Amino acid sequence: MFNFRDISELFIRNKAAIMVNDAQELKKGVSFMFNDPIRGREMGERARKLIYDNKGATVKTVELIKAFL
C-alpha cells in the first residue's frame, strides 16, 4: 500500500481495514470476516463512511489551490 499510504493509514486508524503482510495473515483476515460477520459488516460500514466523507477531495483540493493563485 506504499503508493496510497495516507488513505490506507486513514482506513486502518479508523478500523475500516486491516493490514496483512503475507498470505497467512490474509487467510486469517478473510476468516475473521466470515466467522464474525457482525464485526466484518461494521468494518465495511466504517469504510463506506470514510469513502463518503472523503468524496470530492480532489475538487476541494483544487479549489483550495485556486484560492492561492
PyMOL Python script that loads the backbone (N, CA, C, O; Angstrom):
from pymol import cmd

cmd.read_pdbstr("""\
ATOM      1  N   MET A   1       0.818  -1.195   0.000  1.00  0.00           N
ATOM      2  CA  MET A   1       0.000   0.000   0.000  1.00  0.00           C
ATOM      3  C   MET A   1       0.862   1.260   0.000  1.00  0.00           C
ATOM      4  O   MET A   1       0.396   2.344   0.351  1.00  0.00           O
ATOM      5  N   PHE A   2       2.115   1.105  -0.395  1.00  0.00           N
ATOM      6  CA  PHE A   2       3.046   2.229  -0.385  1.00  0.00           C
ATOM      7  C   PHE A   2       2.612   3.368  -1.304  1.00  0.00           C
ATOM      8  O   PHE A   2       2.957   4.522  -1.050  1.00  0.00           O
ATOM      9  N   ASN A   3       1.869   3.073  -2.356  1.00  0.00           N
ATOM     10  CA  ASN A   3       1.508   4.126  -3.302  1.00  0.00           C
ATOM     11  C   ASN A   3       0.219   4.871  -2.929  1.00  0.00           C
ATOM     12  O   ASN A   3      -0.194   5.779  -3.649  1.00  0.00           O
ATOM     13  N   PHE A   4      -0.405   4.505  -1.839  1.00  0.00           N
ATOM     14  CA  PHE A   4      -1.534   5.276  -1.308  1.00  0.00           C
ATOM     15  C   PHE A   4      -1.522   5.198   0.217  1.00  0.00           C
ATOM     16  O   PHE A   4      -2.509   4.848   0.864  1.00  0.00           O
ATOM     17  N   ARG A   5      -0.358   5.542   0.751  1.00  0.00           N
ATOM     18  CA  ARG A   5      -0.083   5.422   2.185  1.00  0.00           C
ATOM     19  C   ARG A   5      -1.075   6.211   3.050  1.00  0.00           C
ATOM     20  O   ARG A   5      -1.576   5.684   4.043  1.00  0.00           O
ATOM     21  N   ASP A   6      -1.360   7.456   2.688  1.00  0.00           N
ATOM     22  CA  ASP A   6      -2.225   8.290   3.533  1.00  0.00           C
ATOM     23  C   ASP A   6      -3.612   7.690   3.699  1.00  0.00           C
ATOM     24  O   ASP A   6      -4.117   7.585   4.817  1.00  0.00           O
ATOM     25  N   ILE A   7      -4.222   7.300   2.604  1.00  0.00           N
ATOM     26  CA  ILE A   7      -5.592   6.781   2.691  1.00  0.00           C
ATOM     27  C   ILE A   7      -5.604   5.411   3.368  1.00  0.00           C
ATOM     28  O   ILE A   7      -6.539   5.097   4.105  1.00  0.00           O
ATOM     29  N   SER A   8      -4.581   4.596   3.129  1.00  0.00           N
ATOM     30  CA  SER A   8      -4.558   3.289   3.789  1.00  0.00           C
ATOM     31  C   SER A   8      -4.390   3.452   5.295  1.00  0.00           C
ATOM     32  O   SER A   8      -5.018   2.730   6.069  1.00  0.00           O
ATOM     33  N   GLU A   9      -3.549   4.395   5.716  1.00  0.00           N
ATOM     34  CA  GLU A   9      -3.390   4.654   7.152  1.00  0.00           C
ATOM     35  C   GLU A   9      -4.689   5.181   7.763  1.00  0.00           C
ATOM     36  O   GLU A   9      -5.030   4.840   8.895  1.00  0.00           O
ATOM     37  N   LEU A  10      -5.411   6.013   7.007  1.00  0.00           N
ATOM     38  CA  LEU A  10      -6.702   6.523   7.474  1.00  0.00           C
ATOM     39  C   LEU A  10      -7.680   5.371   7.710  1.00  0.00           C
ATOM     40  O   LEU A  10      -8.368   5.340   8.731  1.00  0.00           O
ATOM     41  N   PHE A  11      -7.742   4.434   6.777  1.00  0.00           N
ATOM     42  CA  PHE A  11      -8.643   3.292   6.913  1.00  0.00           C
ATOM     43  C   PHE A  11      -8.249   2.408   8.094  1.00  0.00           C
ATOM     44  O   PHE A  11      -9.110   1.966   8.855  1.00  0.00           O
ATOM     45  N   ILE A  12      -6.972   2.155   8.245  1.00  0.00           N
ATOM     46  CA  ILE A  12      -6.513   1.300   9.343  1.00  0.00           C
ATOM     47  C   ILE A  12      -6.763   1.980  10.683  1.00  0.00           C
ATOM     48  O   ILE A  12      -7.239   1.347  11.626  1.00  0.00           O
ATOM     49  N   ARG A  13      -6.444   3.264  10.766  1.00  0.00           N
ATOM     50  CA  ARG A  13      -6.633   4.020  12.012  1.00  0.00           C
ATOM     51  C   ARG A  13      -8.103   4.051  12.441  1.00  0.00           C
ATOM     52  O   ARG A  13      -8.411   4.070  13.633  1.00  0.00           O
ATOM     53  N   ASN A  14      -9.006   4.057  11.452  1.00  0.00           N
ATOM     54  CA  ASN A  14     -10.443   4.107  11.743  1.00  0.00           C
ATOM     55  C   ASN A  14     -11.093   2.725  11.769  1.00  0.00           C
ATOM     56  O   ASN A  14     -12.317   2.600  11.759  1.00  0.00           O
ATOM     57  N   LYS A  15     -10.259   1.698  11.802  1.00  0.00           N
ATOM     58  CA  LYS A  15     -10.735   0.313  11.857  1.00  0.00           C
ATOM     59  C   LYS A  15     -11.706  -0.005  10.719  1.00  0.00           C
ATOM     60  O   LYS A  15     -12.718  -0.684  10.898  1.00  0.00           O
ATOM     61  N   ALA A  16     -11.351   0.518   9.537  1.00  0.00           N
ATOM     62  CA  ALA A  16     -12.150   0.272   8.344  1.00  0.00           C
ATOM     63  C   ALA A  16     -11.413  -0.673   7.394  1.00  0.00           C
ATOM     64  O   ALA A  16     -11.906  -0.976   6.307  1.00  0.00           O
ATOM     65  N   ALA A  17     -10.239  -1.133   7.804  1.00  0.00           N
ATOM     66  CA  ALA A  17      -9.438  -2.068   7.023  1.00  0.00           C
ATOM     67  C   ALA A  17      -8.432  -2.719   7.954  1.00  0.00           C
ATOM     68  O   ALA A  17      -8.180  -2.244   9.062  1.00  0.00           O
ATOM     69  N   ILE A  18      -7.869  -3.807   7.482  1.00  0.00           N
ATOM     70  CA  ILE A  18      -6.787  -4.450   8.230  1.00  0.00           C
ATOM     71  C   ILE A  18      -5.575  -4.554   7.314  1.00  0.00           C
ATOM     72  O   ILE A  18      -5.709  -4.648   6.094  1.00  0.00           O
ATOM     73  N   MET A  19      -4.414  -4.537   7.908  1.00  0.00           N
ATOM     74  CA  MET A  19      -3.165  -4.671   7.158  1.00  0.00           C
ATOM     75  C   MET A  19      -2.678  -6.103   7.308  1.00  0.00           C
ATOM     76  O   MET A  19      -2.626  -6.641   8.414  1.00  0.00           O
ATOM     77  N   VAL A  20      -2.324  -6.710   6.191  1.00  0.00           N
ATOM     78  CA  VAL A  20      -1.741  -8.052   6.221  1.00  0.00           C
ATOM     79  C   VAL A  20      -0.391  -8.009   5.530  1.00  0.00           C
ATOM     80  O   VAL A  20      -0.172  -7.220   4.611  1.00  0.00           O
ATOM     81  N   ASN A  21       0.495  -8.854   5.978  1.00  0.00           N
ATOM     82  CA  ASN A  21       1.851  -8.878   5.440  1.00  0.00           C
ATOM     83  C   ASN A  21       2.147 -10.068   4.542  1.00  0.00           C
ATOM     84  O   ASN A  21       3.127 -10.065   3.797  1.00  0.00           O
ATOM     85  N   ASP A  22       1.297 -11.084   4.615  1.00  0.00           N
ATOM     86  CA  ASP A  22       1.564 -12.263   3.812  1.00  0.00           C
ATOM     87  C   ASP A  22       0.264 -13.052   3.628  1.00  0.00           C
ATOM     88  O   ASP A  22      -0.793 -12.667   4.129  1.00  0.00           O
ATOM     89  N   ALA A  23       0.370 -14.143   2.911  1.00  0.00           N
ATOM     90  CA  ALA A  23      -0.805 -14.957   2.597  1.00  0.00           C
ATOM     91  C   ALA A  23      -1.463 -15.521   3.850  1.00  0.00           C
ATOM     92  O   ALA A  23      -2.689 -15.619   3.916  1.00  0.00           O
ATOM     93  N   GLN A  24      -0.664 -15.889   4.836  1.00  0.00           N
ATOM     94  CA  GLN A  24      -1.206 -16.451   6.075  1.00  0.00           C
ATOM     95  C   GLN A  24      -2.061 -15.414   6.800  1.00  0.00           C
ATOM     96  O   GLN A  24      -3.150 -15.733   7.276  1.00  0.00           O
ATOM     97  N   GLU A  25      -1.575 -14.180   6.888  1.00  0.00           N
ATOM     98  CA  GLU A  25      -2.351 -13.124   7.539  1.00  0.00           C
ATOM     99  C   GLU A  25      -3.602 -12.782   6.734  1.00  0.00           C
ATOM    100  O   GLU A  25      -4.641 -12.463   7.311  1.00  0.00           O
ATOM    101  N   LEU A  26      -3.509 -12.846   5.420  1.00  0.00           N
ATOM    102  CA  LEU A  26      -4.680 -12.619   4.569  1.00  0.00           C
ATOM    103  C   LEU A  26      -5.739 -13.674   4.846  1.00  0.00           C
ATOM    104  O   LEU A  26      -6.924 -13.362   4.956  1.00  0.00           O
ATOM    105  N   LYS A  27      -5.305 -14.922   4.958  1.00  0.00           N
ATOM    106  CA  LYS A  27      -6.222 -16.025   5.264  1.00  0.00           C
ATOM    107  C   LYS A  27      -6.920 -15.774   6.598  1.00  0.00           C
ATOM    108  O   LYS A  27      -8.128 -15.981   6.709  1.00  0.00           O
ATOM    109  N   LYS A  28      -6.169 -15.328   7.617  1.00  0.00           N
ATOM    110  CA  LYS A  28      -6.762 -15.032   8.922  1.00  0.00           C
ATOM    111  C   LYS A  28      -7.762 -13.887   8.820  1.00  0.00           C
ATOM    112  O   LYS A  28      -8.826 -13.930   9.437  1.00  0.00           O
ATOM    113  N   GLY A  29      -7.420 -12.862   8.040  1.00  0.00           N
ATOM    114  CA  GLY A  29      -8.316 -11.719   7.880  1.00  0.00           C
ATOM    115  C   GLY A  29      -9.614 -12.096   7.199  1.00  0.00           C
ATOM    116  O   GLY A  29     -10.686 -11.653   7.610  1.00  0.00           O
ATOM    117  N   VAL A  30      -9.524 -12.908   6.164  1.00  0.00           N
ATOM    118  CA  VAL A  30     -10.726 -13.356   5.456  1.00  0.00           C
ATOM    119  C   VAL A  30     -11.554 -14.252   6.366  1.00  0.00           C
ATOM    120  O   VAL A  30     -12.780 -14.143   6.392  1.00  0.00           O
ATOM    121  N   SER A  31     -10.904 -15.128   7.107  1.00  0.00           N
ATOM    122  CA  SER A  31     -11.617 -15.992   8.052  1.00  0.00           C
ATOM    123  C   SER A  31     -12.338 -15.163   9.102  1.00  0.00           C
ATOM    124  O   SER A  31     -13.461 -15.484   9.489  1.00  0.00           O
ATOM    125  N   PHE A  32     -11.700 -14.107   9.560  1.00  0.00           N
ATOM    126  CA  PHE A  32     -12.321 -13.208  10.531  1.00  0.00           C
ATOM    127  C   PHE A  32     -13.640 -12.671   9.984  1.00  0.00           C
ATOM    128  O   PHE A  32     -14.645 -12.649  10.694  1.00  0.00           O
ATOM    129  N   MET A  33     -13.639 -12.240   8.729  1.00  0.00           N
ATOM    130  CA  MET A  33     -14.844 -11.673   8.121  1.00  0.00           C
ATOM    131  C   MET A  33     -15.967 -12.710   8.047  1.00  0.00           C
ATOM    132  O   MET A  33     -17.131 -12.388   8.287  1.00  0.00           O
ATOM    133  N   PHE A  34     -15.619 -13.940   7.717  1.00  0.00           N
ATOM    134  CA  PHE A  34     -16.629 -14.986   7.605  1.00  0.00           C
ATOM    135  C   PHE A  34     -17.103 -15.488   8.967  1.00  0.00           C
ATOM    136  O   PHE A  34     -18.278 -15.812   9.139  1.00  0.00           O
ATOM    137  N   ASN A  35     -16.192 -15.551   9.931  1.00  0.00           N
ATOM    138  CA  ASN A  35     -16.537 -16.101  11.242  1.00  0.00           C
ATOM    139  C   ASN A  35     -17.195 -15.097  12.174  1.00  0.00           C
ATOM    140  O   ASN A  35     -17.850 -15.490  13.140  1.00  0.00           O
ATOM    141  N   ASP A  36     -17.033 -13.817  11.902  1.00  0.00           N
ATOM    142  CA  ASP A  36     -17.651 -12.781  12.734  1.00  0.00           C
ATOM    143  C   ASP A  36     -18.274 -11.740  11.802  1.00  0.00           C
ATOM    144  O   ASP A  36     -17.768 -10.625  11.673  1.00  0.00           O
ATOM    145  N   PRO A  37     -19.388 -12.123  11.150  1.00  0.00           N
ATOM    146  CA  PRO A  37     -19.971 -11.243  10.137  1.00  0.00           C
ATOM    147  C   PRO A  37     -20.433  -9.888  10.685  1.00  0.00           C
ATOM    148  O   PRO A  37     -20.471  -8.905   9.946  1.00  0.00           O
ATOM    149  N   ILE A  38     -20.777  -9.830  11.946  1.00  0.00           N
ATOM    150  CA  ILE A  38     -21.205  -8.540  12.507  1.00  0.00           C
ATOM    151  C   ILE A  38     -20.027  -7.578  12.528  1.00  0.00           C
ATOM    152  O   ILE A  38     -20.150  -6.436  12.084  1.00  0.00           O
ATOM    153  N   ARG A  39     -18.890  -8.028  13.039  1.00  0.00           N
ATOM    154  CA  ARG A  39     -17.699  -7.166  13.068  1.00  0.00           C
ATOM    155  C   ARG A  39     -17.223  -6.856  11.656  1.00  0.00           C
ATOM    156  O   ARG A  39     -16.769  -5.744  11.387  1.00  0.00           O
ATOM    157  N   GLY A  40     -17.321  -7.816  10.761  1.00  0.00           N
ATOM    158  CA  GLY A  40     -16.959  -7.569   9.366  1.00  0.00           C
ATOM    159  C   GLY A  40     -17.865  -6.525   8.735  1.00  0.00           C
ATOM    160  O   GLY A  40     -17.398  -5.657   7.998  1.00  0.00           O
ATOM    161  N   ARG A  41     -19.148  -6.605   9.017  1.00  0.00           N
ATOM    162  CA  ARG A  41     -20.107  -5.630   8.500  1.00  0.00           C
ATOM    163  C   ARG A  41     -19.819  -4.240   9.073  1.00  0.00           C
ATOM    164  O   ARG A  41     -19.898  -3.238   8.362  1.00  0.00           O
ATOM    165  N   GLU A  42     -19.482  -4.191  10.366  1.00  0.00           N
ATOM    166  CA  GLU A  42     -19.146  -2.910  10.999  1.00  0.00           C
ATOM    167  C   GLU A  42     -17.921  -2.289  10.333  1.00  0.00           C
ATOM    168  O   GLU A  42     -17.883  -1.081  10.102  1.00  0.00           O
ATOM    169  N   MET A  43     -16.922  -3.115  10.025  1.00  0.00           N
ATOM    170  CA  MET A  43     -15.732  -2.620   9.348  1.00  0.00           C
ATOM    171  C   MET A  43     -16.115  -2.069   7.973  1.00  0.00           C
ATOM    172  O   MET A  43     -15.634  -1.012   7.563  1.00  0.00           O
ATOM    173  N   GLY A  44     -16.972  -2.784   7.277  1.00  0.00           N
ATOM    174  CA  GLY A  44     -17.438  -2.334   5.968  1.00  0.00           C
ATOM    175  C   GLY A  44     -18.178  -1.012   6.048  1.00  0.00           C
ATOM    176  O   GLY A  44     -18.008  -0.149   5.187  1.00  0.00           O
ATOM    177  N   GLU A  45     -18.993  -0.848   7.071  1.00  0.00           N
ATOM    178  CA  GLU A  45     -19.727   0.413   7.257  1.00  0.00           C
ATOM    179  C   GLU A  45     -18.771   1.564   7.553  1.00  0.00           C
ATOM    180  O   GLU A  45     -18.959   2.674   7.055  1.00  0.00           O
ATOM    181  N   ARG A  46     -17.754   1.303   8.358  1.00  0.00           N
ATOM    182  CA  ARG A  46     -16.759   2.348   8.630  1.00  0.00           C
ATOM    183  C   ARG A  46     -16.033   2.728   7.336  1.00  0.00           C
ATOM    184  O   ARG A  46     -15.770   3.905   7.092  1.00  0.00           O
ATOM    185  N   ALA A  47     -15.715   1.739   6.518  1.00  0.00           N
ATOM    186  CA  ALA A  47     -15.054   2.005   5.238  1.00  0.00           C
ATOM    187  C   ALA A  47     -15.962   2.818   4.327  1.00  0.00           C
ATOM    188  O   ALA A  47     -15.511   3.769   3.688  1.00  0.00           O
ATOM    189  N   ARG A  48     -17.220   2.458   4.263  1.00  0.00           N
ATOM    190  CA  ARG A  48     -18.182   3.189   3.435  1.00  0.00           C
ATOM    191  C   ARG A  48     -18.279   4.650   3.878  1.00  0.00           C
ATOM    192  O   ARG A  48     -18.332   5.554   3.045  1.00  0.00           O
ATOM    193  N   LYS A  49     -18.301   4.876   5.205  1.00  0.00           N
ATOM    194  CA  LYS A  49     -18.385   6.235   5.738  1.00  0.00           C
ATOM    195  C   LYS A  49     -17.133   7.038   5.376  1.00  0.00           C
ATOM    196  O   LYS A  49     -17.232   8.207   5.002  1.00  0.00           O
ATOM    197  N   LEU A  50     -15.962   6.417   5.485  1.00  0.00           N
ATOM    198  CA  LEU A  50     -14.727   7.115   5.122  1.00  0.00           C
ATOM    199  C   LEU A  50     -14.726   7.506   3.649  1.00  0.00           C
ATOM    200  O   LEU A  50     -14.312   8.609   3.293  1.00  0.00           O
ATOM    201  N   ILE A  51     -15.182   6.616   2.812  1.00  0.00           N
ATOM    202  CA  ILE A  51     -15.250   6.918   1.376  1.00  0.00           C
ATOM    203  C   ILE A  51     -16.214   8.081   1.145  1.00  0.00           C
ATOM    204  O   ILE A  51     -15.900   9.012   0.403  1.00  0.00           O
ATOM    205  N   TYR A  52     -17.368   8.029   1.769  1.00  0.00           N
ATOM    206  CA  TYR A  52     -18.359   9.093   1.618  1.00  0.00           C
ATOM    207  C   TYR A  52     -17.809  10.420   2.139  1.00  0.00           C
ATOM    208  O   TYR A  52     -17.949  11.453   1.483  1.00  0.00           O
ATOM    209  N   ASP A  53     -17.185  10.394   3.315  1.00  0.00           N
ATOM    210  CA  ASP A  53     -16.655  11.616   3.927  1.00  0.00           C
ATOM    211  C   ASP A  53     -15.535  12.238   3.104  1.00  0.00           C
ATOM    212  O   ASP A  53     -15.322  13.448   3.171  1.00  0.00           O
ATOM    213  N   ASN A  54     -14.817  11.430   2.330  1.00  0.00           N
ATOM    214  CA  ASN A  54     -13.705  11.931   1.534  1.00  0.00           C
ATOM    215  C   ASN A  54     -14.059  12.110   0.065  1.00  0.00           C
ATOM    216  O   ASN A  54     -13.196  12.406  -0.761  1.00  0.00           O
ATOM    217  N   LYS A  55     -15.321  11.929  -0.249  1.00  0.00           N
ATOM    218  CA  LYS A  55     -15.790  12.094  -1.617  1.00  0.00           C
ATOM    219  C   LYS A  55     -15.583  13.548  -2.042  1.00  0.00           C
ATOM    220  O   LYS A  55     -15.906  14.475  -1.299  1.00  0.00           O
ATOM    221  N   GLY A  56     -15.060  13.727  -3.205  1.00  0.00           N
ATOM    222  CA  GLY A  56     -14.854  15.075  -3.711  1.00  0.00           C
ATOM    223  C   GLY A  56     -13.580  15.726  -3.203  1.00  0.00           C
ATOM    224  O   GLY A  56     -13.408  16.937  -3.345  1.00  0.00           O
ATOM    225  N   ALA A  57     -12.704  14.961  -2.626  1.00  0.00           N
ATOM    226  CA  ALA A  57     -11.467  15.524  -2.067  1.00  0.00           C
ATOM    227  C   ALA A  57     -10.636  16.215  -3.140  1.00  0.00           C
ATOM    228  O   ALA A  57     -10.022  17.246  -2.865  1.00  0.00           O
ATOM    229  N   THR A  58     -10.601  15.680  -4.338  1.00  0.00           N
ATOM    230  CA  THR A  58      -9.819  16.293  -5.401  1.00  0.00           C
ATOM    231  C   THR A  58     -10.367  17.669  -5.751  1.00  0.00           C
ATOM    232  O   THR A  58      -9.607  18.626  -5.897  1.00  0.00           O
ATOM    233  N   VAL A  59     -11.679  17.766  -5.886  1.00  0.00           N
ATOM    234  CA  VAL A  59     -12.301  19.057  -6.201  1.00  0.00           C
ATOM    235  C   VAL A  59     -12.026  20.065  -5.083  1.00  0.00           C
ATOM    236  O   VAL A  59     -11.701  21.221  -5.354  1.00  0.00           O
ATOM    237  N   LYS A  60     -12.156  19.625  -3.828  1.00  0.00           N
ATOM    238  CA  LYS A  60     -11.885  20.520  -2.701  1.00  0.00           C
ATOM    239  C   LYS A  60     -10.436  20.991  -2.713  1.00  0.00           C
ATOM    240  O   LYS A  60     -10.159  22.162  -2.453  1.00  0.00           O
ATOM    241  N   THR A  61      -9.515  20.084  -3.012  1.00  0.00           N
ATOM    242  CA  THR A  61      -8.097  20.430  -3.047  1.00  0.00           C
ATOM    243  C   THR A  61      -7.813  21.443  -4.148  1.00  0.00           C
ATOM    244  O   THR A  61      -7.085  22.410  -3.924  1.00  0.00           O
ATOM    245  N   VAL A  62      -8.368  21.240  -5.313  1.00  0.00           N
ATOM    246  CA  VAL A  62      -8.175  22.163  -6.430  1.00  0.00           C
ATOM    247  C   VAL A  62      -8.726  23.543  -6.067  1.00  0.00           C
ATOM    248  O   VAL A  62      -8.093  24.556  -6.367  1.00  0.00           O
ATOM    249  N   GLU A  63      -9.876  23.595  -5.436  1.00  0.00           N
ATOM    250  CA  GLU A  63     -10.460  24.875  -5.038  1.00  0.00           C
ATOM    251  C   GLU A  63      -9.558  25.601  -4.043  1.00  0.00           C
ATOM    252  O   GLU A  63      -9.405  26.820  -4.129  1.00  0.00           O
ATOM    253  N   LEU A  64      -8.965  24.878  -3.110  1.00  0.00           N
ATOM    254  CA  LEU A  64      -8.042  25.498  -2.157  1.00  0.00           C
ATOM    255  C   LEU A  64      -6.808  26.038  -2.860  1.00  0.00           C
ATOM    256  O   LEU A  64      -6.339  27.131  -2.545  1.00  0.00           O
ATOM    257  N   ILE A  65      -6.285  25.283  -3.802  1.00  0.00           N
ATOM    258  CA  ILE A  65      -5.104  25.735  -4.551  1.00  0.00           C
ATOM    259  C   ILE A  65      -5.437  26.972  -5.370  1.00  0.00           C
ATOM    260  O   ILE A  65      -4.647  27.915  -5.417  1.00  0.00           O
ATOM    261  N   LYS A  66      -6.598  26.978  -6.016  1.00  0.00           N
ATOM    262  CA  LYS A  66      -7.006  28.124  -6.835  1.00  0.00           C
ATOM    263  C   LYS A  66      -7.102  29.393  -6.003  1.00  0.00           C
ATOM    264  O   LYS A  66      -6.850  30.483  -6.516  1.00  0.00           O
ATOM    265  N   ALA A  67      -7.459  29.275  -4.740  1.00  0.00           N
ATOM    266  CA  ALA A  67      -7.564  30.446  -3.872  1.00  0.00           C
ATOM    267  C   ALA A  67      -6.213  31.124  -3.681  1.00  0.00           C
ATOM    268  O   ALA A  67      -6.160  32.324  -3.414  1.00  0.00           O
ATOM    269  N   PHE A  68      -5.126  30.377  -3.814  1.00  0.00           N
ATOM    270  CA  PHE A  68      -3.789  30.936  -3.630  1.00  0.00           C
ATOM    271  C   PHE A  68      -3.165  31.420  -4.933  1.00  0.00           C
ATOM    272  O   PHE A  68      -2.115  32.062  -4.914  1.00  0.00           O
ATOM    273  N   LEU A  69      -3.791  31.123  -6.047  1.00  0.00           N
ATOM    274  CA  LEU A  69      -3.230  31.538  -7.360  1.00  0.00           C
ATOM    275  C   LEU A  69      -3.726  32.889  -7.778  1.00  0.00           C
ATOM    276  O   LEU A  69      -3.355  33.380  -8.844  1.00  0.00           O
TER     277      LEU A  69
END
""", "prot")
cmd.dss("prot")
cmd.show_as("cartoon", "prot")
cmd.util.cbc("prot")
cmd.orient("prot")
